[in-house]
């Protein structure tokens, strides 16, 4: 009997009931309880995936939008709606051209339907994330050969800790991940059609579908949407000769390139016509410069490479606990089989390593690897559906983490009681631009409301760890993956509530409320810092914002075309405006309050803030 692996090698499809993942089907079905791989999807996996999708969907309206990434995209999309200009995203009227417009279009469309609010801003990301899960499931179904693997792949991706928290931000990566996954799925469909000697037009249709998704990915994030699949299939063709016929049809025929240019080029050309010099800056400085960590000026701190990879043990938790067993399963699968890598496996490996290698030279951020998480999820799905993974030790570790968390929560509760007077401004030493900053900037008092939620999460981990251990001992391993999924669904729901409790630490929404409650006609708002910091002001505050101590060279339009340069003020201009007849609001960091008191010549009563939001305070002159 032919194996699925050999069938994939020569490009021919083999029914999932005959062979799966390089293992004889009869032997496989005999060894797996419940016939998991006889295209009978475990109901527990479907239930866990449904629970995940509900949590992802129903929590997208909370918390308030966060500064930096959230505010940049949602604020620019709101301005596009207000101006009726769907061509150019702007912040306070200044063109924001660092990324293509697809995400802004989705944001604007959603908010025009559901209102200018958090739900309307985040719904497109939630839908793109759900599409990413489904696309990963389709790709896993194509690679492994069963629908059970497809559901396992989608569930695994949804279970990653980083997936939920990163896709809870308004940014292009979930859209790019979705389109990249669909482009690779279309390529594999073309491999299948070519291997079964179907009509050439079917192969061409699937390749054109891949080009369509590449074009959409390019409009969502930039040339990453083109470079990653092109490099991946090229590396695959160099490694495996059987890929080369499809590679030639894909890259050497003009139809795909014409389709790409037809979809993506109009916006780029129109923007270059409107803002001369845009294309050069966008491709060479913003795209290639960022990929090589040579962007000028830098707009974020580089995360050390070792911290980036160490963080992924947490970002991919709890599935990262299954990695040792999955590696062992892959090594065992290799024994006695030549060749042991099919076209599909080679393509997925090339996808992952192209991204991983590129990250090593870029201005690394935590979420950069998420566009290559689908291959990881498919690898785990393959190992789980082969029934080669024991959940015993991962279950023990989760239980121990649950127990340990009780002690940590007790300690944090004690600290919060002893430091009620502390605030987040005391933290002035951050490790790069990593997710660890979330914990570093929180004041001890902020943990008070978090303690019940942390106890709940700890209890969930302890209980699920024990149940998964029991399921593994009884041979019901399909329930183990479902247990992991349901545990993370609970933790994600708890996490959404925690983010809501802590939103003032990371959002300037309340700053906008303070200003709106006191504003007069013709008032002036000045914020300390750069426009890419307190970005939610662009979303929540519907009036011009000026900046002091900022750097106007961050945005291309300001740096090269002097658009919005008048929004940057010197301290002398701020002091003059403060003493003038116009109402002036000044938004500063709490650590700078004493300095501004002296600079503006204020006495303690005059410098009393009208409001405080996390580390930010709001002053008004009248």
N, C-alpha and C positions, 0 to 999 in steps of 0.2 A: 504494500500500500504506500502511495506517495505521501510524503509529509507536506505540511503547509509550508515549511521553510523551503523545501526544494521547489514547490510550486511557485512561490514568490520569486525564487531565483530566476526561473525561466520566464517569469511574467505572466503565467497562466493562473487563473483563479481556481481554487479548490474549494468545494463546499465545506462549510464549517463543520458539518457532521462527519466529514471524512478525516480531516487533519487540522491540527492547530499548533502553531508556534514550534514546528520542528519536532513534534512528538507524535508517535503513532496513535491514531484516534482510538482504536480499540483498547490499547493499553492505558491511554489517558482517561477514557471514560470509566474504565474498570477501577482506576485508582482514585477518582474524585467522587466524594459522596454527593448524592443528590443529583448527579448529572448536570453539574453547574455549567459545563461547556457544551452541552447538547443544544445550544441556542435557546436554552431555558434560563431566562434572566431571573436571578433571585429577587423575590419580591422585597426583601429587606433592603436591597441596594436601591431599588426604585423608590421605596419610601424614604430612605435617607437622602437621596438626591432631591426628591420633591421637597423635603424639609429644608434642605440647603437653599433651593431656589426661592422658597418662601421667605427665608431669613434675609437673603440678599435683596429681594424685591421690597419687602415691607419695611426694611430699615434704611432705605436710601433717602428718606426724608429727614433723617437725623444724623448727626447733630447739625448746628448751624455751619455754614460753609467756613472752612479753615483758611487762614492767610496763606500766602504764597500760591501753591498750585491751584487750589479750588477757586480762589478769588480771581486769579489771572484769567482762567478760561470762562467762568460764569460771568464775571464782570464785563469782559470784552464782548461776550455774546449778548448781554443785556444792552450794551451800547449799540451793537449792530441793529438790534430790534428798534431801539429808540430813534436811530438815525435813518432806518429803512435802507441801510447799505449792507448788502450781504456779501460784498466783495472784500472789504477790509476790516478785520477785527481791530478795535481800538481800546485803549485804556485812557480815560479822561481826554479823549480826542486824539491821542497819540497812537499812530499805527503800531500794532504789536504783530510783527512779521516773523517771529522766530519759528513758528510752526505753521503748516498749511491750514486751510480753513474748515476741514471736514468736521472736526469736533465742535467748532463754533457754530456751524450750520445745524448740527444735531441739537445743540444746546438751545439755540434760538427757536427752532421748530418746537421743541418740547415745551419751552417756557411760554410760547405763544398759545399752546394748547392747555397747559396746566397751571399757568401763572408764573410770575417771577418770584419763585420761592425755592427752597432747598430741594423739594421733591422734583419740581420741574427741571432744576439744574442737574440733578444726579440721575434722573431716570434714564437718559441715553447711555450712561456708563453702565447702569444695571442691566439694560437690555443687551449691550455689547458683551458684557461679562457672561450673561446667560447664553448668548450665541457662541461665545468662546468655549463654554462647557460642551454645548451640543456639537460644535465642530470638532472638538477633541475626541468626543465619543465616536463620531463618524470616522475620524482618522484611526482611532484604536480598533474599531470594527474592521477597517480595511487592512490594517497591518496584522492583527492577530487572527481575525477570521470569524469572530463570534460577536453577537450582540451583547452577550454578558460582558465581554471585554470592553465593548463600547460604553456600557453603563458604568463599569468599574473605572474606566479612564476619566469620564466626566465627573464621577463622584470623587475620585482621587484629587483632581485639579481643584474642585470646589472645597476640598478639605484642608488644603494648605492654609496655614495661618496668614501668610503674606498675601494670598489671593484676596481674602476678604478685606483686609485693611488697606491694601493698595487700590483695589477697585472701588473703595468707598470714597476715593478722591476723584475730582474731575480732572482727568488727564488723558492723553492720547494712547497710552500703552495698552489698555484693554481693547481699544479699537484695532490697533496694529496687531495685537495677539490674535484677535478674532480673524482678521483678514489673512494673516500669515498662515494660520492653521488651515483655513479654507483653501489657500493657494497650494499648500503641500498635499492636501486631500485631493484636489483636482489633478495634480501631477500623478499621484498614485492611481487615480482612476484612469488616466491616460496610459500608464504602464499596463494596467490590467487589460484595457481595450486593445492595446497593441499586442500583448502576449496571447490573447485569445483569437488573434487574426481577424478582428472585426473590421468593419469598413473604416478606411482612413479618415473619413469625415467625423467619425465618433471620437477618434484620437484628437483630431484638430479642435473639436468642440470643447473637450476637456482642457486642452492646453489654452484655448482662448478664455475659458472660465478662470484658469489660473492667472492669466494676464489681467483679467478684470479685477480680481481680488488684489493683485499686486498694485494696480493703479489706485484702488481705493485705499490701500495701506499707505501708498505714497502721499495721497491727499490727507491722510490722518496724521502722519508723523514726519514724513519726508522721505529721502532716498533710502532710508533703512528698509522701507517696504519693498524696494527693488533689489538692493544689494544682497540682502540676506538670502532670499530664494535663489537668486542667480549664482551666488557663490556656493550655496549648498548643493545645487544640482550639478554645478561644474566640478566641485570636489568629488561628488559621487561618481561622475562620469570618468574622472581620472583614476579613481580607485577601482571601479567596477565596469568593465567594457560593455556589459549588457545594458547599461544605462545610456550609452552614447547615442543610439538611434533616437530616443526621445529627447535627449539633450540637444541634438542637432535640429530636430523639428521645433523645439522650444525656443532656442536662442538664434538660430541662423535664418529663420524665416522672418520676413518683414511684418507679417500680419500682427503679431503680438506687440511689437514695438509701436506700430501705428495705433493700435488700440490704446496702449499706455499713453501715448502723446495726445490722443484725442480726448481722453478723460482728464488727464492731469495737467497738460501743458497750458490750456487756456488761462487758468488762474495765475500761474507763474508769469506768463507773458503779459497779462493785463496788469499785474502788480508791478512788474518791471517798467511798463510804460508809465504807470502812475507815479512810481517811486524809483527813479533811475539809480542803478547801483545795487538794487535789491538782490538780483540773482547772484552776483558775485559774493556779496556778504552772506547770503542765505546758504549757498552750497559750500563755499570754501571756509567761511568763518564759523557759521552756526552749525552746519551739519558735519563736514569733515573736520573742522577745528575742534568741535566737541568730542568727536570720535577719537581724535589723537591727543586730547587734553591740551589743545593749543588755542582754544577760543579766547578772543580778546574783546572786552575784558572778561575775566572769569565771572560767572554769575552764580557759582556755588562752590562749596569746598569739596575737595576730592576725598573720598573715603579710602583709607588704606586697603590694599588688595586683600590682605589676610583677614581684616575685619569684615570685608564684604563677603568672603566665602564662609567665614565662621558664622556670620549672621544668618546665612541660609539654612543652617541646621535648625534655627528657630523659625525662620520664615516658611520652611517646608514642613514644620512640625504639624501633626504627629507622624506624617508619612516618612519623615527622615529616619524614624526609628526602624523602618522596614528596609532601609538601604542595605545593611549587611546581608540579610537573607536574599534580597533581590540580586545583589552582586554574585552571591554564591550560586543562585539559580542560573544566572547568565553563564557563568563559568562551566557549570555542569552541562548546560545545553550545548556548549561548544565541543565537548569531548566526543570524538568519534564521528563528527560531521564535517565534511569538506565539500563545497564551501559552506560556511555557517552563517554568513551575513547576506541576507536578501537585499534587493534594491531598496525596499521600503526601510529596512533597518539602517542601511548605509545612509539613506537620505535623512532620516531622523537624527542620526549621529552627527552628520555634517551640519545640519541645522543648529544643533546644540553647540557644537564646538566652534562654529563660525561666530556665534554670538558670544560665547565664553572667551574666545581669543580676542575678539574686538573689544570687549569690556576691559581687558587687561591694559589697553593703551588709552582708554577714554577717561574722561572726568567722571569717575565711577559714582553712581548713585545706587541706593538699595534696590530700587525697582527695575534696574536695567535688564536683569536676567529674566524677568517674568515673561518676556516675549518668547523664551525658549523653555518654559515650564511644561508645555504640552508633551514634548518627548519624554520628560521625566514621568509624567502621569501615565503615559502609555506603557512605559517600561514597568512600572509598578502594577498596572492593570494586567499586563502579560504574566507577570510572576504570580499575582494573586489568583488569576483564573487557571493557572497550571497547578494550583494547590501546593506550591513549593515553599510558601512562606508560613512560618510559624509565628503566631502573634503572642506567644507566651511571654517572652522577655520584654517586648514592647509594652504589653499590658502591665507587667510588674513595674516597669519604669514609670508609666503613667500613674499608677497607684502611689508609688513612692513620691512622685512629684506632687500629687494631691495632698499627701500627708505633710510633706515638707512645706507646702504652701501655707498650711495652717499656722506653722511656726512663724513664717515670714509675715503673714498678715497680722498676727498678734504683735510682732515687733513693730510693724508700721503703725498699728493703732496706738501703741505706747508712744512712739515718736511724735505722732500728730498731737497727742494730748500734751506733750512737753514743749511743743514748738508752735503753739497757736499764734504767736506773733510773727512767725517767719513768713516770707513771701517768695515768689518765684524769682524775683530779681536778684536773690543772693547767689544764684547759680550763674557763674560767668566763665565756666570752663567746660566747653562742649567738645565732644569727640567727633570732629569732622561734621558731616551733614548726614548723619545716620538716623535710623529709627530710634536709637538709644536716646536721642535728644528729648523724646517724649517723656522719659522718666527723669532726665536730668533737670528739666526746667520746672517740674511740679513742686510747689511749696508743700511742706509737711502737712499743713492744714487741709490741702486738697485730698489727702488720703482718707480723711474722716468719712466722707460719703462713699468712698470706694470700698471700705472694709466689708460691708455686707455682700457686695457683689463679688469680692475676692473670695470670701468664704463660700459663696454659692458655686463659683467656678472650681474651687478646690474640692468641694464635696462631689461635684459632677465628675471630676477626674478620678477621684478615688473609687466611686461607685462603678463607673464605666470600665475602669481598669480591672476591677474584680470580675465584672461580668464577661469581659473579653477573655480573661484568663480561663474562666469556666467554659466558655464556648469553645476555645481552642482545645482544651483538654477533652471535650466531648466530640471533637471532630467537626463542629459546626462553624467552619472558618468563614463561610459566607456572612455569618452574623458578626464576625469580628470587624470586617471592613465597614459594615453598616454601623457598628458600635462606634467606631472612630468618627464616622460621618455625623452621627447624631450628637456625639460629644462636642464636636467642633461647631455644629449648628447652635447648640446651647451656649457655648463660649462666645460665638459671634454675636448672638442676641445680647448676652451680658456685656460684651465689648461695646456694642452700639449704645447701650444705656450708659456705660462708663464714659464714652466720648461725649455724650450729651451732658453729663455732670461736669466735665472738664472743658467744655467748649470755650469758656471765657479765656482760658489759658492760650488758646490757639486761634481764636477768631476775634476780629475787630467789630463784629456785629453790634455788640453793646455800645461800642464807641459811637457808632452811627446813631444809635437810639438816643444817647445823651445829647448829641449835637442836634438831631431833629427836634428834640423836646425843647430846646432853647433858642433855636435859630431864628434870625430876623431876616427880612428881605435885604439882599446885598451883602450878607455875611461872607466871611472868608475862612476856609479851613486849611490849616497848615499842619502837615505831619512830618515828624522827624524821621529821617532815614531815606530808603530808596522805594520806588513804586512797586518793586517786586517783593516787598516785605509785608506791609499792611494792605494786602490786595483786596480783602473783602470790603474795604471802603468803596471800591469801584462798583460793587454789587449792591450794597445796602445804602449808600449815600448818593443821592441824586443831585450832586452839585460839584463844581470843579474843586480839585484838591491840589494844593501846592506843597512843595517839598523843601525841607531845609536839611543841610548836611547830607544831601543826596549826591548821586553820581549820574549825571545826564548821559554818560557814554554807554550805559548798559543797553539801551535800545538803539537799533540801527537808525530809525527815523530821526531820533534826536541827535545821535552821534554824527551822522553823515549829512542829514538834510535840515538840521536845526528845528525840526518840528517839535513843539512843546518845550523848547528851551526856556521859555518865559515862566514855566511852572516850577523852575528850580530857583529858590531864593537864597540869598546870603543871610547870615544872622543879623547883619545890620538892617537889611530890608525887613526882616521879621520884627525887630525892635521898633523900627519906624512905624510899621503897620499897627503894632500893638498899642502904640501911643496915639494913633490917629483916631478919627471919628468912626471908622468902620468896625463892626463887630468881628472879632477874630477868635477863632478856636485854635488852640495849639495842642496837638496830640504828641506826647513824648513818652519815653520810657521812664518808669518810676525812679530808676537809678540816676536819671539826669535832672530830676526835679530841683534839687538844691542848686545845681549849676545854672539852670534857667532862671531861678529866683534872683540870683545875683546879677545875671546878664540883663534881665529886664528891669532890674531895680525895684523888685516887689517886696513888700513886707509880708510876714506870714499870713495875715488875713487875706491879702489880695491874691496870694498864690494857692489858696485852697482849691483843690481840684473839684470840678462839678461831677466827676464820675471816675471810677476806676474799673478797668477790665483786664484781669490778669496782671501782667506787668506794665500795662499801658495806663496812663492817666490823661485826663482831658482838662485843659485850662481854658478860660474865656476871659476876655478883657472887660466885657460889659454885658 
